[in-house]
């Protein structure tokens, strides 16, 4: 069974003080019973990682800690960058790689994604690899070929246990921050295509790889998305900034009962 993973991508939001207040609020809304069924990961900006780590470690509840990016080298003359080893030392267990905003604004390519995925895995950090099509690509009928290329190139050379540990997030670019999520059926169809692309990398583990949906996920649409057979969680932007709303997403199972 694939354990669902719900991750909060705060993007460039929240100071370290706001981050601590969020974790304190969240721990009153999501308990150990929920965390048995769902992995919950918080990805703050770098400046709040240490504070969130301290808050998470002290409550022992089991929230995961993630970064929003990393560099592929261990150390060196890369001004402004942070390595997987530095993150691991802060108990960071996950790192978002290749988010469409990084591809669009910061020149991220499938090639740099691949280097970052390898660096993360080598440091025992689970990469959350983002793929997805633009509106023009969707309208031109290129969704499948786009995500398949992103998987083939971004995860090139990753197989076995390392592939099994990797999380993929399908995020149609037109659904990010727009309030307009993909329909559960459309998301399922593309995610099934992603799983088949993963099986070209390693047939044996494709069924075990967790694939999230991302793009305007809210507490009101999470249950129908999670009801799809290949959707194993969500990468949540805007709705993850409010502890109450994010908790509603994390508790999708009990909420929908
Ligand atoms: P959104 O962002 O939930 O605000 O649409 C998702 C993401 O970019 O990961």
Boltz pocket constraint, residues with backbone or C-beta under 6 A from the ligand:
constraints:
  - pocket:
      binder: B
      contacts: [[A, 9], [A, 171], [A, 175], [A, 176], [A, 177], [A, 178], [A, 179], [A, 214], [A, 215], [A, 216], [A, 217], [A, 235], [A, 236], [A, 237], [A, 238], [A, 239]]
      max_distance: 6.0
